[in-house]
Structure formats: structure tokens, C-alpha cells
Amino acid sequence: MKRLLTAAITFLAAQTALAGVAIEHWTTTNGTRVYFSAAPALPMLDVQIDFAAGSMFDPADKAGLAALTRGILDLGAGERDETAIAEQLADLGARLGGGADTDRASLSLRTLTAADKLPAALAVLTDVLRQPHFDAAILEREKARTIASLKDAMTRPDSIAGKAFWEALYPDHPYGRQATPDSVATLTRDDLVDFHRRLYTAGNASIAMVGQLTRAEAETIAEQLSLALPAGTPPDLPKPPGTARARTVALAHPASQAHIYLGLPAIERGHPDFFPLLVGNYTLGGGGFVSHLVQEVRDKRGFVYSIYSYFAPMRQTGPFQIGLQTQRKQAREAIKVVRQVVGDFVAKGPTEEELVAAKANLSGGFPLRLDSNAKLLGNIAVIGFYGLPLDYLDHYRARVEAVTADEVRAAFARHVRLGNMVTVTVAAE
């Protein structure tokens, strides 16, 4: 029965993806943007509240504040302590989730829509929004956990390389700030309370909802959640990252494998070059065994087991990144080959055969990105937070199919400049 139900859910979601996703949008009386898609097939509600409260808003001397604030947000609120919240959600069969990344902090709820479940689950979420405790003892516990995790990461070559890569990519921008044991150790309850007061506001939030609701029910829920927050306004954004400066950062480490990242700031969310870059990158390094990087660096030369590239558009200019691991003594030659492959691709782009294959894969696999309410919620939350068009999902495959080889070459020439690329190696000879 469980397998049949899972298959039915997957089929219904896939049909929804093929038929298009209807997203309704409005603004609450308290200034929160709302994005809602009715999903009547299952008696469930998925809701996510996003705030512009990611690590880019950490003060320069308080890196880690955004993550720690979100981390203990739901560990006690209103009349419920941490244990009471967990127990009530378990009794209801509901789940709180979310997290914080570079741009945003999110809080999500999944619950049944039955009359004895939904109001109680929403009451917990409302309390978390309205009156988080930021309990001093829990703060100290979570600081200790975070510091221990950061210290452990400082011993691992992949984490060391990732941290150094972002610092080198964004030396003069908040995207490059990285939490350290020392920066987290200085954070106080007052810091968390002030960060929450400034950024967890109705005017700085967007709500995404997918579930078995009418528009009127969705409006009532959105009002309840929005009114739990002070009005507020969105924060000022920092000056966008400037043109990347070529840098090579080489860090020593006893690991047997060199960890290597190459890249540069490339593109922000909503940029018109996104689809040419997406399609082109499938051929360059995003398409697994058919990609140029895998064929040249792995198959022909045996330098790596895996190698990849991707674009990560963000609120401001997000990175283009290439990652690989290889034997220490082969690192320099592997980097040389990677740069040659990238340079050739920027100059020539994909062949017509490669372009057709890339578009077929990206377009054909698109319904899998919407084959559950949770995935649909994630996509709608991105549309809402980043201000993408409401019909973005409807036209996604058509925009992929419309990309030409000339557009790929032009977009890569604009955004992937070898002369500006950052290279970070850990444990390379």
C-alpha cells in the first residue's frame, strides 16, 4: 500500500509539473509577500517563511550570527520550551524545518490539514515567529556545538578549500565572510535578539504555501503568520561584488589527495543569461560522463575520479565553480588541463549535437524537480524570495529549448573569463 501511495503521489506531481504550476500572489496587511499553489490531492500543507537574513547580513566582526540565530529560533517559543515543541509536533505528525544560507534564513512547517492537526501546528509556528526564547543555556550549548563543528572542519581539506575559495572569490564582500570558532565564541544573546529584531520582520519576509487549501484559507493562514511579526522593512544590500581578480591560493595539508577549486563571481538570480549558461554548463561540466571536463580530465588522462562545474546564482553575483580532487603530484597538470578545456569551451561553445543532448536532458528531467509538494514548495519559495516571474516554472522548459549555441558562447564569454579566475588548492605539490 505504501508503495502504491508513493507511486500515486509521484504520478500526480509529475502531471502537475507537465500541466504547469498555478501560483497565486498577494501581500498581507502587514507587508509580507505570499505565494500560494493549491495542491488538493493530499490533505497536507507545506509552508515556508523566508527572510533576507542569511550570512551576508552578518556584521563584519560577528560571522556566524545569522546561522546561530536561525539555529535556535525554534528551540523554545511562547509558553513551550524546546522539549514541549518537539513533543507537540510529534503528537501532531508535523515537522518544523528550515535553515540559513548566504542570502536567506527560512522556517518551514509540514502538517496535515485535518481540523485537529492544522490549527495546532500553525499555533506552534506562530509562536516561533512571534516569541522565540533565545534561551541562554541553549545558546551556550549550540555555540559549543558550532565551535566544535568548525574546529573539525578546519582539519578537513575539502572544508579548508571551500572556506578559502569563498574568501578569495569575495575578498571585499560579505559573501566572503566565514564563521570561525573565535567569531562564534564572541556572540551573545543580545546579538541574536538584535539580529532577530532587525531582520525577522513582515516586510522582510516572503511566505510560500503548497497544500490542500482554498485561496481564502491560504489568506487567513498568511495573515496569521505575518501578524506574528513586527512590520519592518527589507535591509539595505551591500555594494555588489566587483570584477573578480585572478588569485592563486595554495594551502599545505598532509592529505594524499589535492583538493582544487577554480571559479569566479558570475551571475545573480534572474539574470537573462542564466538559461544559456545552464545549458552550456551541462556540456562543459554539469552533465556527468558526457561533459568535456570529465572526458578530458578523467577519461583521457585519469587525473580524477570525478570533476564538476556549476553556476550558483544568488541575490548578488553568485559563483561559477569547478571542483576536483587528484593526486598531489598531478595537481598542476590537472589545473592546466581544466583551464584549457574551459578556454576552448568559452571560445567554441557546444556542438549542435551536444546542444540538443543538453537541452533534452535538462528539459526531460525538469518534472522530477516538481514531483512532490516539498520540491514544489522549494521552487515557489525561490520564486518568491528572489522576485522571479510567477510563470517561471511554466516557461522553464521552453526557455531551455530556445537556447542557441551562439547564446551559449556569448554568455560564457561575458561571465567566464579565464583571466579573472580564482584557483584554490589544498594539499597540492
Secondary structure, 3 states (H helix, E strand, C coil): CHHHHHHHHHHHHHHHHHHCCCCEEEECCCCCEEEEEECCCCCEEEEEEEECCCHHHCCCCCCCHHHHHHHCCCCCECCECHHHHHHHHHHHCCEEEEEECCCCEEEEEEEECCCCCHHHHHHHHHHHHHCECCCHHHHHHHHHHHHHHHHHHCCCHHHHHHHHHHHHHCCCCHHHCCCCHHHHHCCCHHHHHHHHHHHCCHHHEEEEEEECCCHHHHHHHHHHHHHCCCCCCCCCCCCCCCCCCCEEEEECCCCCEEEEEEEEEEEECCCCCHHHHHHHHHHHHHCHHHCHHHHHHHHCCCCCCCEEEEECCECCCEEEEEEEEEEHHHHHHHHHHHHHHHHHHHHHCCCHHHHHHHHHHHHHCHHHHHCCHHHHHHHHHHHHHHCCCCCHHHHHHHHHHHCCHHHHHHHHHHHCCHHHCEEEEECCC
